[in-house]
Amino acid sequence: MRRITLILTLLALVACGTGGGTTTTTGDVATTTTAPEPTTTPAPDPTTTATDGGFPVEVSDFNGAVTIEAMPERIVSLSSTGTEMLFAIGAGEQVVAVDEFSTYPPEAPITDLSGFTPNLEAIVGYEPDLVVISFDPGELVSGLEAVGVPALLLPTAMSLEDSYTQLEVLGAATGHVGKAAEVVAQMQADIDEIVATTTIPAGVTFYHEVDATLFSASSNSFLGQIYGLLGMTNIADEADIDGNGFPQLASEYIVSQDPDIIYLADVDFGVTPESLSGRPGWAEMTAVQSGAIVPLEAYLASNWGPRVVGLLELIAVSVSGLVPAS
């Protein structure tokens, strides 16, 4: 049960809405709307004097303008990416509690708070003066507002620009404008360098596996766009008919596409590179025979914070120089 909960939570974190329950099949390509549909994050612009500690300050999140009256001293984060961002910009000492999935960095004060099914009373028990979330089931933000606690709703980034903007918003909201700008600049420089120094032959194809039920990430997702920076061909794109970013593929379709390399984001849930050969037809696939299978930490692959640089570097190293089968 915990494995299923973790997978569902990951999918919820990488997309804010939930689609319907119908499944359609086109040839060997199966798609389903049970995967969450991404909600495009607007590009909020922190309306601030851009000086650390300049309060009160007004910033913009997914819901609109949020006023922070004073520098937060007791922040609760119910977003694993939000937690990572807060510590990266120097606001870690202001964080008093994080949700059960905020396992990075190790010093984050992890609790049993849930970002997926948040409990208002439990959150308020930590006496926060700012709450950072990536998902609102419907009444969390309004409930916090009712007790005088500002909340920042920063859902899944749909692009790197969204990620940079969220860092800037958190910098303004927590009194760390300068450090947030440094983190963004470093991310941009590192990503540019990785892309510029990575050589990948044209025509390299890949399959990214979200879970063992063969959900994947197309180029319409943030994760898919990270892969796209390196010019690889994503076999999930053809199956993403609705453009929701996370199509469910048919096993026969994956076999027929015969990707050059496979990325497994479900190794934390028991799937191993060795186990793929036991799936019908998979033992004959190019990636399985050549061993071009790359395990990925599940939460690293669902994160849009500063560690996305490390993910891109891992992908670049794994595919650099790979010769496509076709």
ZAPAFI-550546 format. One record per atom (N, C-alpha, C): residue number from 1; x, y, z. Coordinates in steps of 0.001 Angstrom, whole numbers. Layout:
pos X Y Z
NUM X Y Z
...
END
This chain:
pos X Y Z
1 823 -1202 0
1 0 0 0
1 859 1254 0
2 1955 1237 777
2 2813 2423 814
2 3449 2672 -545
3 3797 1581 -1273
3 4384 1755 -2608
3 3398 2463 -3522
4 2115 2056 -3485
4 1105 2684 -4323
4 930 4137 -3931
5 912 4417 -2629
5 762 5790 -2158
5 1911 6660 -2638
6 3134 6145 -2579
6 4282 6907 -3018
6 4204 7235 -4497
7 3808 6249 -5308
7 3711 6488 -6750
7 2639 7509 -7051
8 1477 7378 -6409
8 402 8333 -6634
8 814 9728 -6193
9 1548 9795 -5098
9 2005 11093 -4612
9 2990 11714 -5590
10 3898 10923 -6118
10 4848 11432 -7099
10 4125 11991 -8307
11 3146 11257 -8805
11 2399 11734 -9960
11 1650 13008 -9623
12 1139 13102 -8403
12 425 14308 -8007
12 1365 15492 -7905
13 2587 15257 -7476
13 3541 16337 -7335
13 4035 16846 -8675
14 4048 15975 -9691
14 4512 16431 -10992
14 3379 16947 -11853
15 2152 16943 -11329
15 1027 17570 -12023
15 -58 17854 -11016
16 -707 18989 -11160
16 -1599 19436 -10099
16 -3027 18965 -10240
17 -3470 18645 -11453
17 -4847 18220 -11644
17 -4928 16725 -11800
18 -6135 16198 -11751
18 -6356 14778 -11968
18 -7320 14601 -13104
19 -6934 13773 -14059
19 -7778 13570 -15221
19 -8876 12579 -14946
20 -9606 12211 -16011
20 -10686 11258 -15873
20 -10160 9853 -15810
21 -11056 8874 -15960
21 -10629 7500 -15781
21 -10735 6666 -17035
22 -10759 7294 -18207
22 -10894 6524 -19430
22 -9553 6199 -20024
23 -9476 5076 -20723
23 -8255 4660 -21389
23 -8559 4414 -22851
24 -7699 4925 -23726
24 -7884 4711 -25148
24 -6660 4028 -25707
25 -6851 3261 -26768
25 -5742 2558 -27384
25 -5723 2852 -28868
26 -4585 3293 -29372
26 -4400 3532 -30793
26 -3288 2622 -31265
27 -3655 1566 -32010
27 -2644 593 -32388
27 -2085 -51 -31145
28 -759 -2 -31030
28 -109 -550 -29842
28 161 518 -28803
29 -315 1742 -29039
29 -52 2831 -28113
29 -1251 3011 -27203
30 -1066 2787 -25912
30 -2164 2962 -24964
30 -1946 4233 -24181
31 -2968 5066 -24120
31 -2884 6275 -23305
31 -4048 6276 -22335
32 -3865 6982 -21238
32 -4917 7027 -20238
32 -4974 8407 -19623
33 -6138 8800 -19177
33 -6275 10096 -18529
33 -6260 9971 -17013
34 -5896 8779 -16505
34 -5807 8651 -15058
34 -4534 9294 -14536
35 -3578 9557 -15416
35 -2391 10298 -14985
35 -2777 11753 -14802
36 -2187 12435 -13823
36 -2548 13819 -13574
36 -2261 14701 -14777
37 -3126 15689 -14966
37 -2926 16636 -16041
37 -2215 17861 -15492
38 -1131 18289 -16119
38 -394 19425 -15577
38 -1180 20716 -15678
39 -1057 21527 -14659
39 -1640 22857 -14685
39 -516 23843 -14928
40 -601 24615 -15971
40 486 25511 -16320
40 688 26547 -15234
41 1896 26633 -14742
41 2222 27602 -13722
41 2439 28963 -14362
42 1742 29992 -13908
42 2007 31316 -14463
42 3387 31760 -14052
43 3911 32771 -14688
43 5232 33264 -14344
43 5086 34394 -13351
44 4957 34066 -12039
44 4753 35115 -11045
44 5960 36022 -10947
45 5713 37293 -10802
45 6778 38280 -10743
45 6828 38868 -9342
46 7853 38593 -8568
46 7928 39136 -7209
46 7952 40664 -7247
47 6903 41277 -6761
47 6856 42734 -6752
47 7476 43219 -5456
48 8767 43420 -5466
48 9517 43773 -4281
48 10625 44736 -4658
49 11211 45359 -3678
49 12313 46284 -3937
49 13610 45551 -4226
50 13564 44219 -4186
50 14729 43375 -4474
50 15865 43594 -3497
51 15505 43881 -2256
51 16521 43990 -1212
51 16175 43009 -109
52 17189 42290 388
52 16957 41328 1449
52 16381 42022 2683
53 15322 41422 3226
53 14738 41954 4448
53 13813 43123 4223
54 13425 43406 2973
54 12537 44519 2687
54 11092 44135 2885
55 10588 44208 4118
55 9217 43812 4431
55 8427 45019 4918
56 7083 44995 4717
56 6290 43943 4069
56 6612 43851 2580
57 6360 42674 2022
57 6642 42446 613
57 5459 41721 -12
58 5199 42029 -1266
58 4130 41352 -2002
58 4746 40521 -3114
59 4410 39258 -3145
59 4885 38363 -4195
59 3678 37723 -4865
60 3910 37087 -5990
60 2817 36434 -6716
60 3048 34932 -6773
61 2026 34163 -6404
61 2097 32717 -6545
61 1034 32284 -7536
62 684 30997 -7517
62 -279 30468 -8480
62 -1658 31108 -8324
63 -2004 31523 -7096
63 -3316 32111 -6836
63 -3360 33617 -7035
64 -2196 34264 -7105
64 -2175 35720 -7234
64 -1256 36347 -6209
65 -1573 37563 -5808
65 -708 38318 -4905
65 -823 37808 -3470
66 337 37693 -2829
66 406 37295 -1424
66 1285 38306 -695
67 793 38848 390
67 1558 39826 1163
67 2192 39146 2374
68 3486 39323 2517
68 4235 38821 3677
68 4586 40038 4520
69 3994 40145 5689
69 4140 41355 6500
69 5526 41511 7097
70 6130 40407 7526
70 7443 40461 8171
70 8251 39233 7750
71 9550 39306 7941
71 10407 38196 7564
71 9983 36932 8318
72 9606 35868 7593
72 9143 34634 8256
72 10222 34019 9135
73 9799 33574 10302
73 10714 32910 11225
73 10330 31464 11480
74 9088 31091 11073
74 8610 29724 11305
74 7893 29247 10033
75 8682 28713 9115
75 8154 28280 7827
75 7844 26786 7869
76 6681 26415 7352
76 6314 25017 7158
76 6262 24762 5658
77 6967 23743 5192
77 6965 23399 3769
77 6310 22048 3565
78 5275 22031 2720
78 4589 20781 2380
78 4893 20403 938
79 6029 20823 468
79 6476 20542 -903
79 7934 20127 -850
80 8248 18948 -1372
80 9645 18497 -1330
80 10542 19428 -2141
81 10051 19902 -3277
81 10851 20844 -4063
81 10935 22184 -3357
82 9824 22621 -2761
82 9852 23868 -2005
82 10857 23814 -875
83 10923 22680 -194
83 11893 22503 889
83 13314 22631 359
84 13593 21943 -734
84 14930 22029 -1320
84 15275 23463 -1694
85 14327 24162 -2292
85 14565 25550 -2699
85 14826 26445 -1492
86 14041 26274 -424
86 14217 27102 766
86 15617 26948 1354
87 16090 25727 1444
87 17427 25510 1990
87 18495 26016 1026
88 18257 25884 -270
88 19247 26328 -1257
88 19452 27838 -1217
89 18390 28590 -914
89 18510 30057 -919
89 18877 30622 450
90 19148 29741 1413
90 19596 30206 2720
90 18507 30404 3742
91 17292 29898 3465
91 16185 30068 4402
91 15973 28834 5275
92 16914 27900 5258
92 16757 26661 6001
92 16547 26844 7487
93 17237 27815 8091
93 17113 28019 9529
93 15740 28556 9923
94 14999 29044 8948
94 13652 29558 9217
94 12589 28462 9109
95 12974 27297 8603
95 12038 26195 8385
95 11921 25366 9664
96 10695 25246 10195
96 10488 24512 11444
96 9870 23133 11224
97 9277 22894 10058
97 8668 21589 9789
97 8485 21405 8288
98 8701 20169 7824
98 8484 19844 6413
98 7661 18560 6335
99 7095 18296 5166
99 6232 17132 5005
99 7033 15837 4953
100 6319 14722 4952
100 6939 13407 5045
100 7818 13051 3855
101 7631 13721 2710
101 8411 13404 1523
101 9555 14389 1287
102 9716 15364 2162
102 10817 16321 2033
102 12070 15739 2668
103 12678 14795 1975
103 13830 14073 2521
103 15163 14705 2143
104 15117 15811 1426
104 16352 16499 1042
104 16165 17990 1259
105 17188 18654 1861
105 18445 18085 2351
105 18235 17301 3650
106 19239 16520 4052
106 19087 15665 5233
106 18740 16432 6506
107 19154 17691 6593
107 18899 18451 7820
107 17490 19037 7882
108 16684 18849 6858
108 15317 19350 6872
108 14542 18698 8014
109 13769 19478 8771
109 13026 18937 9927
109 11791 18161 9483
110 11989 16938 9042
110 10910 16113 8499
110 9926 15719 9592
111 8645 15714 9234
111 7581 15340 10153
111 6631 14388 9424
112 5515 14068 10070
112 4524 13242 9397
112 3442 14084 8723
113 3678 15384 8577
113 2741 16230 7844
113 2653 15770 6398
114 1463 15850 5835
114 1252 15418 4459
114 987 16617 3559
115 1699 16649 2443
115 1426 17670 1449
115 333 17245 506
116 24 15947 488
116 -975 15396 -425
116 -2363 15418 201
117 -2438 15118 1503
117 -3697 15212 2242
117 -3433 16044 3499
118 -3241 17344 3327
118 -2835 18197 4447
118 -3904 18326 5525
119 -3439 18383 6771
119 -4302 18548 7937
119 -4065 19949 8497
120 -5065 20807 8366
120 -4903 22203 8766
120 -4523 22337 10234
121 -5196 21589 11095
121 -4920 21688 12524
121 -3484 21298 12834
122 -2995 20234 12190
122 -1619 19788 12434
122 -618 20830 11954
123 -904 21447 10823
123 -5 22471 10283
123 51 23668 11218
124 -1120 24147 11624
124 -1194 25322 12496
124 -524 25050 13839
125 -474 23783 14239
125 169 23421 15496
125 1644 23790 15553
126 2266 23976 14390
126 3674 24384 14354
126 3835 25902 14401
127 2728 26614 14546
127 2711 28071 14646
127 3480 28741 13502
128 3168 28380 12264
128 3906 28956 11130
128 3518 30403 10847
129 4468 31130 10293
129 4155 32465 9772
129 4265 32482 8243
130 4531 31302 7656
130 4487 31120 6212
130 4414 29617 5934
131 3533 29232 5001
131 3425 27838 4590
131 3639 27775 3090
132 4521 26858 2663
132 4829 26682 1243
132 4251 25345 800
133 3433 25372 -268
133 2798 24150 -745
133 2922 24054 -2262
134 2801 22838 -2781
134 2768 22644 -4234
134 1410 22122 -4686
135 525 21863 -3723
135 -779 21287 -4040
135 -1793 21737 -2999
136 -2961 22169 -3471
136 -4048 22555 -2571
136 -5276 21715 -2907
137 -5693 20829 -1995
137 -6851 19969 -2290
137 -8158 20737 -2379
138 -8131 22030 -2033
138 -9348 22817 -2187
138 -9605 23841 -1106
139 -9169 23563 126
139 -9473 24469 1225
139 -8270 24796 2095
140 -7109 24342 1706
140 -5936 24563 2549
140 -5548 26033 2596
141 -5405 26664 1427
141 -4999 28068 1398
141 -6022 28941 2112
142 -7310 28722 1831
142 -8351 29527 2477
142 -8379 29287 3981
143 -8125 28049 4393
143 -8093 27742 5814
143 -6955 28438 6526
144 -5795 28458 5887
144 -4644 29152 6464
144 -4896 30661 6516
145 -5486 31183 5461
145 -5793 32618 5442
145 -6752 32975 6573
146 -7695 32069 6873
146 -8682 32326 7917
146 -8043 32477 9297
147 -6882 31832 9487
147 -6191 31944 10778
147 -4987 32875 10679
148 -4909 33629 9587
148 -3886 34661 9469
148 -2515 34182 9056
149 -2435 33019 8401
149 -1144 32481 7970
149 -1045 32571 6444
150 -91 33321 5913
150 61 33384 4455
150 589 32074 3896
151 100 31701 2722
151 541 30471 2067
151 980 30786 648
152 2059 30146 217
152 2533 30273 -1150
152 2280 28966 -1873
153 1456 29009 -2918
153 1167 27840 -3735
153 2056 27881 -4965
154 3068 27003 -4979
154 4030 26941 -6074
154 4004 25531 -6660
155 3094 25293 -7617
155 2928 23950 -8172
155 4036 23569 -9129
156 3905 22407 -9717
156 4923 21877 -10607
156 5313 22875 -11681
157 6597 23120 -11808
157 7086 23994 -12870
157 6863 23319 -14219
158 6477 24092 -15195
158 6292 23563 -16534
158 7478 23872 -17433
159 8429 24631 -16903
159 9635 24974 -17649
159 10708 25391 -16661
160 11930 25488 -17148
160 13012 25958 -16283
160 12765 27393 -15833
161 12154 28194 -16689
161 11851 29572 -16306
161 10907 29602 -15108
162 9936 28691 -15079
162 9048 28591 -13925
162 9839 28246 -12666
163 10788 27340 -12797
163 11609 26949 -11655
163 12404 28143 -11134
164 13012 28876 -12051
164 13785 30054 -11648
164 12884 31078 -10952
165 11692 31281 -11489
165 10774 32254 -10912
165 10355 31855 -9513
166 10106 30558 -9303
166 9728 30110 -7967
166 10843 30361 -6962
167 12077 30153 -7356
167 13202 30458 -6469
167 13227 31943 -6119
168 12961 32784 -7102
168 12958 34227 -6868
168 11805 34643 -5957
169 10639 34015 -6150
169 9489 34290 -5288
169 9807 33921 -3845
170 10384 32732 -3642
170 10740 32314 -2285
170 11818 33212 -1693
171 12746 33673 -2529
171 13774 34579 -2045
171 13175 35866 -1524
172 12233 36421 -2274
172 11585 37662 -1858
172 10730 37443 -614
173 10047 36297 -554
173 9126 36032 550
173 9836 35744 1862
174 11093 35295 1793
174 11807 34887 3015
174 12952 35815 3394
175 13180 36851 2588
175 14272 37774 2893
175 15612 37338 2359
176 15621 36562 1269
176 16866 36061 695
176 16909 36314 -813
177 16611 37544 -1201
177 16567 37902 -2622
177 17917 37677 -3295
178 18976 38142 -2664
178 20310 38029 -3256
178 20749 36590 -3445
179 20544 35757 -2423
179 20960 34356 -2509
179 20137 33617 -3557
180 18855 33930 -3654
180 18010 33282 -4659
180 18514 33615 -6055
181 18901 34864 -6263
181 19424 35263 -7570
181 20714 34522 -7888
182 21546 34302 -6873
182 22799 33556 -7072
182 22505 32105 -7470
183 21538 31486 -6804
183 21190 30097 -7107
183 20683 29980 -8539
184 19826 30895 -8950
184 19292 30877 -10315
184 20419 31037 -11331
185 21301 31997 -11089
185 22406 32249 -12019
185 23318 31025 -12132
186 23569 30355 -11006
186 24433 29178 -11023
186 23770 28031 -11765
187 22468 27847 -11546
187 21740 26811 -12267
187 21814 27050 -13774
188 21573 28278 -14186
188 21596 28612 -15604
188 22972 28346 -16207
189 24012 28747 -15498
189 25372 28554 -15997
189 25717 27068 -16093
190 25349 26309 -15066
190 25652 24874 -15056
190 24908 24142 -16166
191 23650 24466 -16341
191 22857 23813 -17389
191 23413 24154 -18767
192 23746 25408 -18980
192 24324 25818 -20268
192 25611 25051 -20556
193 26433 24874 -19519
193 27710 24180 -19704
193 27488 22705 -20032
194 26552 22064 -19326
194 26279 20650 -19589
194 25804 20459 -21026
195 24887 21297 -21461
195 24352 21184 -22821
195 25442 21433 -23855
196 26283 22421 -23588
196 27316 22787 -24555
196 28425 21746 -24663
197 28653 20999 -23600
197 29781 20060 -23595
197 29360 18604 -23772
198 28077 18372 -24007
198 27594 17006 -24185
198 27374 16706 -25655
199 27977 15625 -26125
199 27830 15226 -27527
199 26960 13976 -27616
200 25830 14122 -28270
200 24906 12999 -28437
200 24601 12839 -29916
201 24857 11669 -30474
201 24559 11454 -31898
201 23076 11669 -32198
202 22778 12150 -33364
202 21395 12358 -33770
202 20656 11019 -33812
203 19412 11051 -33424
203 18583 9854 -33526
203 18519 8989 -32301
204 19185 9366 -31210
204 19133 8571 -29982
204 17725 8650 -29385
205 17136 7495 -29109
205 15799 7438 -28539
205 15854 6916 -27107
206 14850 7318 -26300
206 14841 6868 -24909
206 13418 6662 -24415
207 13338 5885 -23337
207 12078 5647 -22631
207 12305 5940 -21164
208 11464 6795 -20586
208 11520 7090 -19156
208 10325 6426 -18491
209 10601 5573 -17511
209 9539 4843 -16815
209 9269 5467 -15457
210 8033 5945 -15284
210 7629 6517 -14002
210 7317 5419 -13000
211 6589 4385 -13445
211 6288 3268 -12557
211 6077 2005 -13376
212 5889 907 -12687
212 5817 -398 -13348
212 4561 -588 -14182
213 3583 316 -14058
213 2400 247 -14917
213 2641 997 -16224
214 3878 1389 -16441
214 4366 1951 -17703
214 3873 3362 -18005
215 3600 4139 -16947
215 3439 5570 -17161
215 4803 6130 -17529
216 4813 7094 -18435
216 6066 7700 -18859
216 5928 9220 -18806
217 6988 9926 -19151
217 6982 11392 -19156
217 7303 11873 -20566
218 6345 12547 -21187
218 6558 13044 -22545
218 7220 14415 -22505
219 7482 14962 -23662
219 8115 16281 -23751
219 7198 17400 -23288
220 5919 17090 -23029
220 5001 18088 -22499
220 5153 18291 -20998
221 5943 17458 -20348
221 6194 17584 -18913
221 7501 18330 -18673
222 7666 18832 -17452
222 8919 19483 -17076
222 10088 18523 -17247
223 9916 17293 -16779
223 10971 16293 -16883
223 11321 16025 -18337
224 10292 15896 -19186
224 10536 15658 -20601
224 11310 16779 -21253
225 11077 18010 -20786
225 11807 19144 -21334
225 13274 19119 -20928
226 13552 18580 -19755
226 14946 18436 -19331
226 15676 17476 -20268
227 15048 16349 -20561
227 15626 15427 -21543
227 15801 16139 -22888
228 14822 16947 -23256
228 14844 17621 -24547
228 16005 18567 -24725
229 16568 19065 -23626
229 17721 19961 -23726
229 18896 19288 -24421
230 18937 17952 -24356
230 20047 17207 -24943
230 19727 16670 -26334
231 18543 16997 -26854
231 18213 16626 -28224
231 17844 15178 -28440
232 17454 14475 -27369
232 17078 13078 -27504
232 15627 12958 -27973
233 15289 11813 -28565
233 13926 11561 -29027
233 13179 10735 -27994
234 12062 11262 -27515
234 11275 10638 -26461
234 10183 9777 -27086
235 10203 8461 -26832
235 9210 7587 -27458
235 7810 7803 -26879
236 7701 8500 -25749
236 6389 8746 -25152
236 5626 9849 -25863
237 6305 10650 -26660
237 5644 11795 -27283
237 4495 11378 -28193
238 4691 10331 -28951
238 3652 9869 -29871
238 2408 9407 -29122
239 2604 8903 -27914
239 1482 8380 -27130
239 753 9457 -26348
240 1351 10622 -26215
240 744 11685 -25399
240 -272 12461 -26231
241 -1334 11789 -26594
241 -2348 12362 -27483
241 -3016 13581 -26862
242 -3290 13525 -25568
242 -3971 14615 -24889
242 -3016 15715 -24420
243 -1725 15474 -24543
243 -746 16474 -24127
243 -670 16673 -22632
244 -1058 15650 -21838
244 -1034 15827 -20383
244 340 15597 -19765
245 1301 15146 -20557
245 2667 15008 -20065
245 3025 13654 -19510
246 2016 12845 -19150
246 2290 11552 -18516
246 1411 10455 -19097
247 1668 10046 -20339
247 873 8974 -20945
247 1262 7607 -20375
248 312 6710 -20401
248 595 5325 -20031
248 791 4542 -21328
249 1939 3910 -21460
249 2276 3213 -22696
249 1919 1739 -22624
250 1674 1157 -23779
250 1488 -288 -23867
250 2860 -939 -23957
251 3005 -2080 -23312
251 4281 -2785 -23342
251 4698 -3097 -24768
252 3724 -3502 -25601
252 4028 -3830 -26991
252 4553 -2625 -27753
253 4037 -1461 -27404
253 4483 -229 -28067
253 5942 62 -27712
254 6288 -78 -26445
254 7669 179 -26014
254 8620 -774 -26719
255 8241 -2037 -26789
255 9075 -3035 -27466
255 9241 -2679 -28941
256 8155 -2261 -29575
256 8225 -1932 -31003
256 9078 -705 -31265
257 9105 235 -30310
257 9916 1438 -30467
257 11398 1156 -30232
258 11694 129 -29451
258 13063 -321 -29205
258 14002 843 -28874
259 13752 1540 -27767
259 14581 2706 -27420
259 16039 2326 -27184
260 16929 3262 -27483
260 18364 3027 -27301
260 18761 2993 -25833
261 18004 3721 -24994
261 18347 3791 -23577
261 17068 3908 -22766
262 17072 3309 -21577
262 15908 3294 -20695
262 16289 3933 -19357
263 15433 4825 -18872
263 15627 5447 -17560
263 14521 4962 -16627
264 14910 4380 -15502
264 13958 3813 -14554
264 13844 4704 -13319
265 12700 5368 -13167
265 12456 6189 -11982
265 11661 5429 -10932
266 11527 4104 -11115
266 10768 3291 -10162
266 11632 2247 -9455
267 12949 2438 -9473
267 13822 1479 -8790
267 13610 1519 -7275
268 13143 2655 -6752
268 12859 2740 -5320
268 11675 1874 -4932
269 10920 1419 -5926
269 9717 643 -5672
269 9856 -805 -6134
270 11083 -1275 -6315
270 11301 -2686 -6583
270 11645 -3067 -8001
271 11491 -2142 -8953
271 11859 -2450 -10337
271 13380 -2348 -10469
272 13998 -3326 -11114
272 15443 -3323 -11308
272 15764 -3469 -12786
273 16949 -3028 -13200
273 17344 -3232 -14596
273 17262 -4702 -14997
274 17613 -5594 -14071
274 17596 -7025 -14373
274 16179 -7549 -14582
275 15218 -6932 -13903
275 13847 -7429 -13994
275 13194 -7143 -15339
276 13731 -6199 -16090
276 13110 -5839 -17366
276 13126 -6989 -18360
277 14161 -7811 -18308
277 14253 -8920 -19262
277 13158 -9950 -19048
278 12489 -9899 -17895
278 11409 -10829 -17621
278 10070 -10389 -18186
279 10000 -9164 -18675
279 8770 -8693 -19288
279 8664 -9260 -20707
280 7471 -9618 -21154
280 7317 -10221 -22488
280 7916 -9356 -23600
281 8884 -9911 -24313
281 9488 -9235 -25449
281 10616 -8289 -25119
282 10765 -7930 -23854
282 11756 -6920 -23494
282 13184 -7432 -23587
283 13393 -8721 -23445
283 14752 -9266 -23478
283 15425 -9032 -24823
284 14624 -8822 -25860
284 15180 -8606 -27192
284 15415 -7133 -27509
285 15047 -6264 -26596
285 15201 -4830 -26845
285 16670 -4424 -26803
286 17018 -3430 -27609
286 18406 -2962 -27709
286 18960 -2529 -26361
287 18201 -1712 -25631
287 18691 -1186 -24361
287 18893 -2289 -23337
288 18005 -3276 -23332
288 18119 -4375 -22368
288 19324 -5250 -22704
289 19522 -5531 -23979
289 20650 -6367 -24382
289 21994 -5665 -24167
290 22024 -4369 -24385
290 23287 -3633 -24243
290 23539 -3161 -22818
291 22518 -3266 -21974
291 22669 -2802 -20595
291 22525 -1303 -20451
292 21956 -642 -21454
292 21772 820 -21411
292 20510 1148 -20623
293 20546 831 -19335
293 19424 1061 -18434
293 19948 1874 -17254
294 19335 3017 -17011
294 19842 3945 -16000
294 18843 4097 -14860
295 19176 3644 -13643
295 18291 3839 -12495
295 18306 5306 -12059
296 17139 5837 -11706
296 17018 7210 -11229
296 16297 7227 -9886
297 16783 8030 -8974
297 16072 8225 -7715
297 14715 8853 -8016
298 13647 8269 -7493
298 12294 8714 -7840
298 12070 10192 -7568
299 12502 10668 -6416
299 12218 12055 -6066
299 13129 13025 -6803
300 14289 12575 -7211
300 15138 13417 -8048
300 14484 13617 -9402
301 13828 12572 -9892
301 13192 12636 -11206
301 11856 13364 -11177
302 11350 13710 -9992
302 10082 14431 -9906
302 10276 15817 -9302
303 11496 16287 -9277
303 11866 17524 -8604
303 12216 18601 -9623
304 11785 19819 -9370
304 12119 20910 -10295
304 12953 22000 -9605
305 13649 21604 -8534
305 14504 22538 -7818
305 15935 22510 -8327
306 16874 23053 -7557
306 18271 23140 -7987
306 18910 21806 -8357
307 18414 20709 -7779
307 19020 19411 -8105
307 18723 18942 -9522
308 17905 19690 -10251
308 17656 19321 -11645
308 18953 19389 -12448
309 19894 20192 -11976
309 21205 20257 -12629
309 21901 18905 -12539
310 21853 18295 -11370
310 22458 16980 -11195
310 21773 15921 -12026
311 20448 16010 -12150
311 19708 15069 -12983
311 20131 15203 -14438
312 20221 16432 -14931
312 20633 16654 -16321
312 22044 16128 -16554
313 22938 16335 -15591
313 24308 15852 -15727
313 24341 14324 -15779
314 23534 13684 -14931
314 23474 12220 -14921
314 22992 11703 -16280
315 21950 12329 -16810
315 21423 11925 -18113
315 22476 12129 -19192
316 23156 13274 -19146
316 24165 13591 -20155
316 25301 12575 -20149
317 25769 12224 -18965
317 26861 11258 -18851
317 26413 9886 -19365
318 25174 9510 -19059
318 24705 8173 -19422
318 24511 8005 -20920
319 24225 9089 -21617
319 23904 8972 -23035
319 24988 9507 -23955
320 25960 10209 -23394
320 27014 10800 -24205
320 27796 9713 -24961
321 27878 9853 -26262
321 28613 8888 -27076
321 27827 7657 -27421
322 26595 7520 -26928
322 25784 6346 -27239
322 25466 6296 -28730
323 25662 5149 -29322
323 25380 4995 -30765
323 23977 4458 -30944
324 23105 5198 -31639
324 21743 4728 -31830
324 21692 3460 -32652
325 20705 2595 -32327
325 20593 1311 -32997
325 20151 1462 -34448
326 19330 2472 -34705
326 18797 2647 -36054
326 19678 3536 -36903
END
